[in-house]
Amino acid sequence: MEKLLLGMWNAAASELTIRRPSGQIYKYKGAAILAGSHQVFGVVTVDKEVHVLTGPKSNQAASRRVKFNDSAVYVGSSAL
């Protein structure tokens, strides 16, 4: 069975955790992810990237995608 890249959001710590297939774990503090009074709606793994879906706390759905590589390095963000 193939091991996969895994991204997890820890709401209590406001922190993104990325686990590589090798077992290495990287953590990213969520201040930049939550900028602009955003909340996290979900985390999706796309190939070798982790996408965090966010939106304003007043919204019921995500409106922004924040991307990280498999070492928890910020890659960029875009509107959904």
N, CA, C and O atoms as a Tinker XYZ file with bonds, in Angstrom:
   320  protein
     1  N      0.839000   -1.176000    0.000000    73     2
     2  CA     0.000000    0.000000    0.000000    64     1     3
     3  C      0.891000    1.249000    0.000000    63     2     4     5
     4  O      1.845000    1.349000    0.772000    81     3
     5  N      0.558000    2.191000   -0.878000    73     3     6
     6  CA     1.335000    3.410000   -1.020000    64     5     7
     7  C      1.005000    4.390000    0.100000    63     6     8     9
     8  O     -0.163000    4.600000    0.426000    81     7
     9  N      2.039000    4.987000    0.686000    73     7    10
    10  CA     1.837000    6.004000    1.706000    64     9    11
    11  C      1.618000    7.343000    1.012000    63    10    12    13
    12  O      2.205000    7.614000   -0.035000    81    11
    13  N      0.766000    8.178000    1.607000    73    11    14
    14  CA     0.407000    9.448000    1.001000    64    13    15
    15  C      0.805000   10.627000    1.872000    63    14    16    17
    16  O      0.953000   10.501000    3.087000    81    15
    17  N      0.975000   11.774000    1.231000    73    15    18
    18  CA     1.178000   13.031000    1.928000    64    17    19
    19  C     -0.124000   13.374000    2.655000    63    18    20    21
    20  O     -1.207000   13.192000    2.099000    81    19
    21  N     -0.030000   13.866000    3.885000    73    19    22
    22  CA    -1.216000   14.147000    4.672000    64    21    23
    23  C     -1.106000   15.526000    5.305000    63    22    24    25
    24  O     -0.091000   15.853000    5.919000    81    23
    25  N     -2.144000   16.329000    5.156000    73    23    26
    26  CA    -2.210000   17.633000    5.795000    64    25    27
    27  C     -3.349000   17.650000    6.784000    63    26    28    29
    28  O     -4.443000   17.175000    6.478000    81    27
    29  N     -3.110000   18.197000    7.984000    73    27    30
    30  CA    -4.135000   18.240000    9.029000    64    29    31
    31  C     -4.141000   19.617000    9.679000    63    30    32    33
    32  O     -3.082000   20.190000    9.936000    81    31
    33  N     -5.326000   20.146000    9.944000    73    31    34
    34  CA    -5.468000   21.422000   10.619000    64    33    35
    35  C     -5.821000   21.175000   12.079000    63    34    36    37
    36  O     -6.777000   20.460000   12.379000    81    35
    37  N     -5.051000   21.764000   12.982000    73    35    38
    38  CA    -5.317000   21.673000   14.415000    64    37    39
    39  C     -5.933000   23.007000   14.838000    63    38    40    41
    40  O     -5.222000   23.993000   15.030000    81    39
    41  N     -7.257000   23.030000   14.981000    73    39    42
    42  CA    -7.964000   24.269000   15.308000    64    41    43
    43  C     -7.582000   24.798000   16.693000    63    42    44    45
    44  O     -7.488000   26.011000   16.883000    81    43
    45  N     -7.365000   23.919000   17.645000    73    43    46
    46  CA    -7.032000   24.341000   19.005000    64    45    47
    47  C     -5.702000   25.098000   19.049000    63    46    48    49
    48  O     -5.559000   26.064000   19.798000    81    47
    49  N     -4.741000   24.662000   18.253000    73    47    50
    50  CA    -3.419000   25.293000   18.232000    64    49    51
    51  C     -3.253000   26.258000   17.063000    63    50    52    53
    52  O     -2.215000   26.911000   16.950000    81    51
    53  N     -4.267000   26.361000   16.184000    73    51    54
    54  CA    -4.181000   27.170000   14.948000    64    53    55
    55  C     -2.886000   26.830000   14.210000    63    54    56    57
    56  O     -2.050000   27.699000   13.963000    81    55
    57  N     -2.739000   25.556000   13.865000    73    55    58
    58  CA    -1.497000   25.068000   13.285000    64    57    59
    59  C     -1.783000   24.018000   12.205000    63    58    60    61
    60  O     -2.645000   23.156000   12.373000    81    59
    61  N     -1.046000   24.107000   11.099000    73    59    62
    62  CA    -1.115000   23.120000   10.030000    64    61    63
    63  C      0.008000   22.109000   10.240000    63    62    64    65
    64  O      1.164000   22.491000   10.421000    81    63
    65  N     -0.329000   20.827000   10.216000    73    63    66
    66  CA     0.656000   19.760000   10.325000    64    65    67
    67  C      0.677000   18.998000    9.017000    63    66    68    69
    68  O     -0.368000   18.581000    8.518000    81    67
    69  N      1.871000   18.814000    8.457000    73    67    70
    70  CA     2.030000   18.058000    7.217000    64    69    71
    71  C      2.910000   16.852000    7.512000    63    70    72    73
    72  O      4.022000   16.982000    8.025000    81    71
    73  N      2.390000   15.680000    7.178000    73    71    74
    74  CA     3.148000   14.438000    7.372000    64    73    75
    75  C      3.502000   13.885000    5.994000    63    74    76    77
    76  O      2.629000   13.591000    5.177000    81    75
    77  N      4.810000   13.751000    5.759000    73    75    78
    78  CA     5.301000   13.179000    4.506000    64    77    79
    79  C      5.150000   11.661000    4.528000    63    78    80    81
    80  O      5.034000   11.068000    5.601000    81    79
    81  N      5.149000   11.028000    3.356000    73    79    82
    82  CA     5.070000    9.567000    3.301000    64    81    83
    83  C      6.187000    8.880000    4.089000    63    82    84    85
    84  O      6.000000    7.765000    4.577000    81    83
    85  N      7.344000    9.531000    4.219000    73    83    86
    86  CA     8.473000    8.959000    4.952000    64    85    87
    87  C      8.263000    8.992000    6.471000    63    86    88    89
    88  O      8.999000    8.345000    7.215000    81    87
    89  N      7.252000    9.749000    6.928000    73    87    90
    90  CA     6.994000    9.877000    8.351000    64    89    91
    91  C      7.447000   11.206000    8.928000    63    90    92    93
    92  O      7.107000   11.528000   10.067000    81    91
    93  N      8.213000   11.992000    8.160000    73    91    94
    94  CA     8.640000   13.309000    8.636000    64    93    95
    95  C      7.415000   14.186000    8.851000    63    94    96    97
    96  O      6.459000   14.132000    8.078000    81    95
    97  N      7.451000   14.994000    9.905000    73    95    98
    98  CA     6.341000   15.881000   10.230000    64    97    99
    99  C      6.835000   17.318000   10.241000    63    98   100   101
   100  O      7.875000   17.628000   10.822000    81    99
   101  N      6.071000   18.193000    9.588000    73    99   102
   102  CA     6.361000   19.621000    9.558000    64   101   103
   103  C      5.142000   20.360000   10.088000    63   102   104   105
   104  O      4.005000   19.956000    9.841000    81   103
   105  N      5.386000   21.454000   10.824000    73   103   106
   106  CA     4.292000   22.241000   11.373000    64   105   107
   107  C      4.431000   23.689000   10.933000    63   106   108   109
   108  O      5.535000   24.221000   10.822000    81   107
   109  N      3.278000   24.318000   10.685000    73   107   110
   110  CA     3.238000   25.707000   10.236000    64   109   111
   111  C      2.212000   26.440000   11.102000    63   110   112   113
   112  O      1.042000   26.059000   11.135000    81   111
   113  N      2.644000   27.481000   11.796000    73   111   114
   114  CA     1.725000   28.281000   12.617000    64   113   115
   115  C      0.709000   28.967000   11.703000    63   114   116   117
   116  O      1.062000   29.460000   10.632000    81   115
   117  N     -0.533000   28.994000   12.125000    73   115   118
   118  CA    -1.625000   29.407000   11.260000    64   117   119
   119  C     -1.936000   30.879000   11.163000    63   118   120   121
   120  O     -2.954000   31.227000   10.566000    81   119
   121  N     -1.126000   31.770000   11.711000    73   119   122
   122  CA    -1.432000   33.201000   11.679000    64   121   123
   123  C     -1.634000   33.705000   10.248000    63   122   124   125
   124  O     -2.583000   34.446000    9.990000    81   123
   125  N     -0.775000   33.324000    9.333000    73   123   126
   126  CA    -0.897000   33.766000    7.938000    64   125   127
   127  C     -2.104000   33.125000    7.253000    63   126   128   129
   128  O     -2.732000   33.744000    6.395000    81   127
   129  N     -2.425000   31.902000    7.625000    73   127   130
   130  CA    -3.569000   31.201000    7.043000    64   129   131
   131  C     -4.866000   31.882000    7.465000    63   130   132   133
   132  O     -5.801000   31.980000    6.671000    81   131
   133  N     -4.928000   32.347000    8.698000    73   131   134
   134  CA    -6.142000   32.933000    9.254000    64   133   135
   135  C     -6.212000   34.447000    9.088000    63   134   136   137
   136  O     -7.143000   35.069000    9.600000    81   135
   137  N     -5.256000   35.059000    8.388000    73   135   138
   138  CA    -5.215000   36.510000    8.203000    64   137   139
   139  C     -6.530000   37.021000    7.626000    63   138   140   141
   140  O     -7.129000   36.380000    6.764000    81   139
   141  N     -6.967000   38.165000    8.102000    73   139   142
   142  CA    -8.207000   38.750000    7.616000    64   141   143
   143  C     -9.438000   38.129000    8.252000    63   142   144   145
   144  O    -10.501000   38.084000    7.633000    81   143
   145  N     -9.305000   37.653000    9.478000    73   143   146
   146  CA   -10.419000   37.012000   10.206000    64   145   147
   147  C    -11.000000   35.830000    9.452000    63   146   148   149
   148  O    -12.218000   35.659000    9.394000    81   147
   149  N    -10.130000   35.020000    8.877000    73   147   150
   150  CA   -10.569000   33.830000    8.145000    64   149   151
   151  C    -10.693000   32.637000    9.079000    63   150   152   153
   152  O    -10.141000   32.631000   10.179000    81   151
   153  N    -11.414000   31.643000    8.630000    73   151   154
   154  CA   -11.504000   30.354000    9.309000    64   153   155
   155  C    -11.159000   29.265000    8.301000    63   154   156   157
   156  O    -11.271000   29.478000    7.094000    81   155
   157  N    -10.745000   28.115000    8.783000    73   155   158
   158  CA   -10.380000   26.993000    7.919000    64   157   159
   159  C    -11.614000   26.113000    7.708000    63   158   160   161
   160  O    -12.275000   25.704000    8.662000    81   159
   161  N    -11.908000   25.833000    6.431000    73   159   162
   162  CA   -13.026000   24.963000    6.079000    64   161   163
   163  C    -12.582000   23.544000    5.771000    63   162   164   165
   164  O    -13.369000   22.605000    5.894000    81   163
   165  N    -11.320000   23.378000    5.370000    73   163   166
   166  CA   -10.834000   22.041000    5.073000    64   165   167
   167  C     -9.402000   22.062000    4.582000    63   166   168   169
   168  O     -8.845000   23.117000    4.278000    81   167
   169  N     -8.813000   20.871000    4.511000    73   167   170
   170  CA    -7.442000   20.689000    4.033000    64   169   171
   171  C     -7.481000   19.595000    2.980000    63   170   172   173
   172  O     -8.044000   18.523000    3.204000    81   171
   173  N     -6.873000   19.875000    1.819000    73   171   174
   174  CA    -6.874000   18.935000    0.703000    64   173   175
   175  C     -5.442000   18.710000    0.248000    63   174   176   177
   176  O     -4.671000   19.663000    0.130000    81   175
   177  N     -5.081000   17.461000   -0.007000    73   175   178
   178  CA    -3.763000   17.144000   -0.553000    64   177   179
   179  C     -3.889000   17.005000   -2.059000    63   178   180   181
   180  O     -4.719000   16.242000   -2.554000    81   179
   181  N     -3.055000   17.750000   -2.792000    73   179   182
   182  CA    -3.044000   17.722000   -4.252000    64   181   183
   183  C     -1.611000   17.432000   -4.688000    63   182   184   185
   184  O     -0.743000   18.299000   -4.585000    81   183
   185  N     -1.359000   16.218000   -5.174000    73   183   186
   186  CA    -0.014000   15.774000   -5.548000    64   185   187
   187  C      0.949000   15.978000   -4.379000    63   186   188   189
   188  O      0.800000   15.333000   -3.341000    81   187
   189  N      1.938000   16.868000   -4.531000    73   187   190
   190  CA     2.910000   17.113000   -3.468000    64   189   191
   191  C      2.676000   18.454000   -2.776000    63   190   192   193
   192  O      3.604000   19.065000   -2.246000    81   191
   193  N      1.425000   18.897000   -2.792000    73   191   194
   194  CA     1.052000   20.138000   -2.115000    64   193   195
   195  C     -0.116000   19.884000   -1.181000    63   194   196   197
   196  O     -0.900000   18.954000   -1.370000    81   195
   197  N     -0.212000   20.738000   -0.164000    73   195   198
   198  CA    -1.348000   20.723000    0.743000    64   197   199
   199  C     -2.057000   22.064000    0.575000    63   198   200   201
   200  O     -1.435000   23.120000    0.692000    81   199
   201  N     -3.361000   22.018000    0.302000    73   199   202
   202  CA    -4.160000   23.225000    0.116000    64   201   203
   203  C     -5.095000   23.381000    1.309000    63   202   204   205
   204  O     -5.846000   22.468000    1.648000    81   203
   205  N     -5.038000   24.546000    1.936000    73   203   206
   206  CA    -5.911000   24.849000    3.059000    64   205   207
   207  C     -7.009000   25.771000    2.528000    63   206   208   209
   208  O     -6.721000   26.844000    1.998000    81   207
   209  N     -8.259000   25.351000    2.671000    73   207   210
   210  CA    -9.397000   26.110000    2.169000    64   209   211
   211  C     -9.931000   26.989000    3.292000    63   210   212   213
   212  O    -10.339000   26.492000    4.341000    81   211
   213  N     -9.924000   28.303000    3.061000    73   211   214
   214  CA   -10.335000   29.250000    4.089000    64   213   215
   215  C    -11.371000   30.226000    3.546000    63   214   216   217
   216  O    -11.601000   30.310000    2.340000    81   215
   217  N    -11.977000   30.946000    4.449000    73   215   218
   218  CA   -12.917000   31.995000    4.088000    64   217   219
   219  C    -13.204000   32.847000    5.298000    63   218   220   221
   220  O    -12.888000   32.456000    6.422000    81   219
   221  N    -13.805000   34.017000    5.088000    73   219   222
   222  CA   -14.149000   34.875000    6.221000    64   221   223
   223  C    -15.083000   34.160000    7.189000    63   222   224   225
   224  O    -15.883000   33.315000    6.788000    81   223
   225  N    -14.971000   34.508000    8.464000    73   223   226
   226  CA   -15.810000   33.877000    9.482000    64   225   227
   227  C    -17.292000   34.119000    9.234000    63   226   228   229
   228  O    -18.132000   33.352000    9.704000    81   227
   229  N    -17.621000   35.178000    8.501000    73   227   230
   230  CA   -19.020000   35.494000    8.213000    64   229   231
   231  C    -19.578000   34.659000    7.060000    63   230   232   233
   232  O    -20.786000   34.674000    6.826000    81   231
   233  N    -18.725000   33.933000    6.335000    73   231   234
   234  CA   -19.164000   33.110000    5.196000    64   233   235
   235  C    -19.478000   31.692000    5.626000    63   234   236   237
   236  O    -19.006000   31.233000    6.666000    81   235
   237  N    -20.267000   31.003000    4.836000    73   235   238
   238  CA   -20.594000   29.599000    5.068000    64   237   239
   239  C    -19.773000   28.667000    4.183000    63   238   240   241
   240  O    -19.913000   27.447000    4.268000    81   239
   241  N    -18.919000   29.237000    3.335000    73   239   242
   242  CA   -18.119000   28.417000    2.414000    64   241   243
   243  C    -16.739000   29.035000    2.222000    63   242   244   245
   244  O    -16.533000   30.225000    2.462000    81   243
   245  N    -15.809000   28.207000    1.788000    73   243   246
   246  CA   -14.438000   28.669000    1.540000    64   245   247
   247  C    -14.393000   29.577000    0.320000    63   246   248   249
   248  O    -15.152000   29.391000   -0.631000    81   247
   249  N    -13.500000   30.560000    0.355000    73   247   250
   250  CA   -13.339000   31.469000   -0.781000    64   249   251
   251  C    -11.868000   31.651000   -1.164000    63   250   252   253
   252  O    -11.558000   32.339000   -2.136000    81   251
   253  N    -10.959000   31.030000   -0.396000    73   251   254
   254  CA    -9.530000   31.195000   -0.660000    64   253   255
   255  C     -8.821000   29.866000   -0.454000    63   254   256   257
   256  O     -9.209000   29.068000    0.400000    81   255
   257  N     -7.775000   29.636000   -1.250000    73   255   258
   258  CA    -6.943000   28.432000   -1.152000    64   257   259
   259  C     -5.519000   28.891000   -0.832000    63   258   260   261
   260  O     -4.935000   29.688000   -1.566000    81   259
   261  N     -4.966000   28.375000    0.278000    73   259   262
   262  CA    -3.598000   28.698000    0.678000    64   261   263
   263  C     -2.777000   27.427000    0.483000    63   262   264   265
   264  O     -3.113000   26.375000    1.027000    81   263
   265  N     -1.685000   27.529000   -0.304000    73   263   266
   266  CA    -0.922000   26.340000   -0.699000    64   265   267
   267  C      0.421000   26.246000    0.014000    63   266   268   269
   268  O      1.105000   27.244000    0.243000    81   267
   269  N      0.774000   24.994000    0.360000    73   267   270
   270  CA     2.056000   24.689000    0.997000    64   269   271
   271  C      2.656000   23.480000    0.293000    63   270   272   273
   272  O      1.930000   22.611000   -0.191000    81   271
   273  N      3.996000   23.427000    0.238000    73   271   274
   274  CA     4.620000   22.227000   -0.330000    64   273   275
   275  C      4.742000   21.167000    0.758000    63   274   276   277
   276  O      4.272000   21.368000    1.879000    81   275
   277  N      5.359000   20.058000    0.438000    73   275   278
   278  CA     5.423000   18.939000    1.381000    64   277   279
   279  C      6.362000   19.183000    2.563000    63   278   280   281
   280  O      6.483000   18.330000    3.441000    81   279
   281  N      7.031000   20.350000    2.591000    73   279   282
   282  CA     7.886000   20.719000    3.730000    64   281   283
   283  C      7.286000   21.870000    4.524000    63   282   284   285
   284  O      7.977000   22.515000    5.313000    81   283
   285  N      5.983000   22.129000    4.313000    73   283   286
   286  CA     5.248000   23.195000    4.989000    64   285   287
   287  C      5.798000   24.584000    4.649000    63   286   288   289
   288  O      5.759000   25.495000    5.476000    81   287
   289  N      6.306000   24.733000    3.437000    73   287   290
   290  CA     6.760000   26.043000    2.951000    64   289   291
   291  C      5.615000   26.655000    2.140000    63   290   292   293
   292  O      5.071000   26.007000    1.246000    81   291
   293  N      5.252000   27.894000    2.448000    73   291   294
   294  CA     4.164000   28.587000    1.778000    64   293   295
   295  C      4.468000   28.711000    0.289000    63   294   296   297
   296  O      5.551000   29.153000   -0.093000    81   295
   297  N      3.516000   28.322000   -0.546000    73   295   298
   298  CA     3.685000   28.386000   -2.001000    64   297   299
   299  C      2.898000   29.547000   -2.598000    63   298   300   301
   300  O      3.308000   30.106000   -3.616000    81   299
   301  N      1.776000   29.919000   -1.985000    73   299   302
   302  CA     0.963000   31.006000   -2.482000    64   301   303
   303  C     -0.494000   30.816000   -2.125000    63   302   304   305
   304  O     -0.871000   29.819000   -1.509000    81   303
   305  N     -1.311000   31.782000   -2.516000    73   303   306
   306  CA    -2.740000   31.639000   -2.275000    64   305   307
   307  C     -3.491000   32.181000   -3.478000    63   306   308   309
   308  O     -2.954000   32.955000   -4.271000    81   307
   309  N     -4.753000   31.755000   -3.601000    73   307   310
   310  CA    -5.577000   32.200000   -4.707000    64   309   311
   311  C     -7.039000   32.127000   -4.297000    63   310   312   313
   312  O     -7.402000   31.420000   -3.357000    81   311
   313  N     -7.867000   32.865000   -5.016000    73   311   314
   314  CA    -9.306000   32.806000   -4.770000    64   313   315
   315  C     -9.852000   31.521000   -5.358000    63   314   316   317
   316  O     -9.301000   30.978000   -6.316000    81   315
   317  N    -10.939000   31.042000   -4.776000    73   315   318
   318  CA   -11.599000   29.842000   -5.312000    64   317   319
   319  C    -12.614000   30.241000   -6.353000    63   318   320
   320  O    -13.280000   29.380000   -6.928000    81   319
